[in-house]
Amino acid sequence: MTVEEVLAEVEKDWAFYNRSGGGVTIGGGEPLTQFEFVLALLKRCKERFFHTALETCGYGSWAHLKEISEYADLLYYDIKHMDSQRHKQLTGVSNRLILTNARKVLSGEVNSEVIARTEVVPGCNDSEEDIAAIARFVAESGGKMIELLPYHALGSSKYKQLGINYELGEIRPPSEEQMDKLRGIVKFFGLKEMTGVY
């Protein structure tokens, strides 16, 4: 789709955004991999006075992230794991670039409101030590908010439709008791915990 085609779809819901205070959220995959398109779309959305949000893990050029952020009212910054080796096992890439960009974003080098996010996936990053490491990093980098998103398997049916193996099929969502413990850790580090569902 072209930027104008996407914008035409977005504009169909203008009355809803106007009443609710909502807007346009660009997610992915990773939006930084389509920098030119995302930047052009965000610029057009701002021209139309839409509230804009970007969901990113920051795996891309700092110059690109900085430029895109000038047109995003809100950045959801995804931090999956603090251990670089474990991060590479889980995602296929090191977290070095992600954390370098995160420090800049969280310290206020962008004009956007920033909410750090962590999808809590049992067996991957759901230990108290994992969440404490992430919360410490966010707090020490200047962040104010973190959203812990409990894993769910709602997307598994899409994988089945596409004939793709869903590798997380045996994983069950974390219990509410476990999420409450993890939220307590976030609060210990002085961060506001946002409630969300992944």
C-alpha positions as CSV (number, residue, x, y, z in Angstrom):
1,M,0.0,0.0,0.0
2,T,1.1,3.6,-0.5
3,V,1.1,6.2,2.3
4,E,-2.0,7.8,0.8
5,E,-3.8,4.5,0.7
6,V,-3.0,3.8,4.4
7,L,-4.0,7.4,5.3
8,A,-7.3,6.9,3.5
9,E,-8.0,3.9,5.7
10,V,-7.0,5.7,8.8
11,E,-9.2,8.7,7.9
12,K,-12.3,6.5,7.8
13,D,-12.2,6.4,11.6
14,W,-11.5,10.1,12.2
15,A,-14.8,10.6,14.1
16,F,-13.9,7.8,16.5
17,Y,-10.4,9.2,17.1
18,N,-11.8,12.6,17.6
19,R,-14.2,11.4,20.3
20,S,-11.9,8.9,22.0
21,G,-8.6,10.7,21.9
22,G,-7.2,7.7,20.0
23,G,-5.1,7.8,16.9
24,V,-2.6,5.9,14.8
25,T,-0.2,3.3,16.2
26,I,2.5,1.9,13.9
27,G,3.8,-1.5,15.0
28,G,5.4,-4.4,13.3
29,G,7.6,-6.5,13.0
30,E,10.0,-3.6,13.5
31,P,8.9,-0.3,11.9
32,L,12.5,0.9,11.6
33,T,13.1,-1.6,8.9
34,Q,10.7,0.4,6.7
35,F,12.0,3.8,7.8
36,E,11.1,5.9,4.8
37,F,7.5,4.6,4.6
38,V,6.9,5.0,8.4
39,L,8.4,8.5,8.4
40,A,6.3,9.6,5.5
41,L,3.1,8.1,7.1
42,L,3.7,9.7,10.5
43,K,4.3,13.1,8.8
44,R,1.0,12.8,7.0
45,C,-0.8,11.7,10.1
46,K,0.6,14.7,12.0
47,E,-0.5,17.0,9.2
48,R,-4.0,15.7,9.8
49,F,-3.6,16.2,13.6
50,F,-3.8,12.5,14.5
51,H,-2.3,11.4,17.7
52,T,0.6,9.0,16.7
53,A,2.3,6.2,18.5
54,L,5.2,3.9,17.4
55,E,5.9,0.4,18.8
56,T,9.6,-0.4,18.4
57,C,12.4,-2.4,20.0
58,G,14.8,0.2,18.6
59,Y,16.7,-2.3,16.5
60,G,17.8,0.2,13.9
61,S,19.8,3.4,13.2
62,W,19.6,6.0,16.0
63,A,19.4,8.7,13.4
64,H,16.3,7.0,11.9
65,L,14.7,6.4,15.3
66,K,15.4,10.0,16.4
67,E,13.8,11.4,13.2
68,I,10.8,9.2,13.3
69,S,10.2,10.1,17.0
70,E,9.8,13.8,16.0
71,Y,6.4,12.7,14.5
72,A,5.4,10.2,17.2
73,D,3.5,11.5,20.3
74,L,4.2,8.2,22.1
75,L,6.9,5.6,21.8
76,Y,6.3,2.1,23.2
77,Y,9.9,0.8,23.5
78,D,10.1,-3.0,23.8
79,I,12.8,-4.5,26.0
80,K,12.7,-8.3,25.9
81,H,15.8,-9.3,27.9
82,M,18.8,-7.7,29.5
83,D,21.2,-10.7,29.0
84,S,22.7,-10.3,25.5
85,Q,23.3,-14.1,25.0
86,R,19.8,-15.0,26.1
87,H,18.3,-12.2,23.9
88,K,20.2,-13.6,20.9
89,Q,18.8,-17.1,21.7
90,L,15.3,-15.8,21.9
91,T,15.3,-13.3,19.0
92,G,18.3,-14.1,16.8
93,V,20.0,-10.8,17.4
94,S,22.1,-9.2,20.2
95,N,20.4,-6.6,22.4
96,R,23.4,-4.2,22.2
97,L,21.9,-1.8,19.7
98,I,18.5,-2.0,21.3
99,L,19.8,-1.1,24.7
100,T,22.1,1.7,23.3
101,N,19.1,3.3,21.7
102,A,16.9,2.6,24.7
103,R,19.3,4.6,27.0
104,K,18.9,7.6,24.6
105,V,15.1,7.3,24.3
106,L,14.6,6.8,28.1
107,S,17.0,9.7,29.0
108,G,14.9,12.2,27.1
109,E,16.7,12.5,23.8
110,V,13.3,12.3,22.1
111,N,10.3,14.6,22.4
112,S,7.8,11.7,22.6
113,E,6.3,10.3,25.7
114,V,8.0,7.0,26.3
115,I,6.6,3.8,27.8
116,A,9.0,0.8,28.1
117,R,7.3,-2.5,27.5
118,T,8.2,-6.1,28.3
119,E,6.1,-9.0,27.1
120,V,6.3,-11.5,29.9
121,V,6.8,-15.0,28.3
122,P,7.0,-17.9,30.7
123,G,10.4,-19.7,30.4
124,C,11.9,-16.8,28.5
125,N,11.9,-13.7,30.6
126,D,9.4,-14.2,33.5
127,S,11.7,-14.7,36.4
128,E,11.8,-12.1,39.1
129,E,15.5,-11.6,38.3
130,D,14.7,-11.0,34.6
131,I,12.1,-8.3,35.4
132,A,14.3,-6.7,38.1
133,A,17.1,-6.4,35.6
134,I,14.8,-4.7,33.0
135,A,13.2,-2.4,35.6
136,R,16.6,-1.4,37.0
137,F,17.8,-0.6,33.5
138,V,14.7,1.5,32.7
139,A,14.9,3.4,36.0
140,E,18.7,4.0,35.8
141,S,18.3,5.2,32.1
142,G,15.7,7.8,33.2
143,G,12.5,6.0,32.3
144,K,9.3,6.6,34.3
145,M,6.9,3.9,33.1
146,I,7.0,0.3,32.1
147,E,4.2,-1.9,30.8
148,L,4.3,-5.6,31.6
149,L,2.3,-7.5,29.0
150,P,1.4,-11.1,29.9
151,Y,2.0,-13.5,27.0
152,H,-1.1,-14.9,25.3
153,A,-1.5,-17.3,22.4
154,L,-4.2,-15.5,20.5
155,G,-2.1,-15.3,17.4
156,S,-1.5,-19.1,17.2
157,S,-4.6,-19.5,15.0
158,K,-3.1,-17.2,12.4
159,Y,0.0,-19.3,12.3
160,K,-2.2,-22.4,11.7
161,Q,-4.0,-20.7,8.8
162,L,-0.7,-19.8,7.2
163,G,0.6,-23.3,7.7
164,I,3.5,-22.1,9.9
165,N,4.6,-24.0,13.0
166,Y,3.8,-22.0,16.2
167,E,6.9,-22.6,18.3
168,L,5.4,-21.3,21.5
169,G,2.4,-23.7,21.5
170,E,3.2,-25.3,24.8
171,I,3.6,-22.1,26.7
172,R,0.8,-20.9,28.9
173,P,0.2,-17.3,30.0
174,P,1.7,-16.3,33.3
175,S,-0.7,-16.4,36.3
176,E,-2.2,-13.3,37.7
177,E,-0.3,-14.1,41.0
178,Q,3.0,-14.1,39.0
179,M,2.2,-10.9,37.2
180,D,1.4,-9.2,40.6
181,K,4.8,-10.2,41.9
182,L,6.5,-8.8,38.8
183,R,4.5,-5.6,39.1
184,G,5.7,-5.3,42.6
185,I,9.3,-5.4,41.4
186,V,8.6,-2.6,38.9
187,K,7.2,-0.5,41.7
188,F,10.2,-1.2,43.8
189,F,12.4,0.6,41.3
190,G,10.1,3.6,41.4
191,L,8.5,3.0,38.0
192,K,4.8,3.5,37.2
193,E,3.5,0.1,35.9
194,M,1.0,0.3,33.1
195,T,-1.4,-2.5,32.7
196,G,-1.7,-4.1,29.3
197,V,-2.3,-7.3,27.5
198,Y,0.1,-8.6,24.8
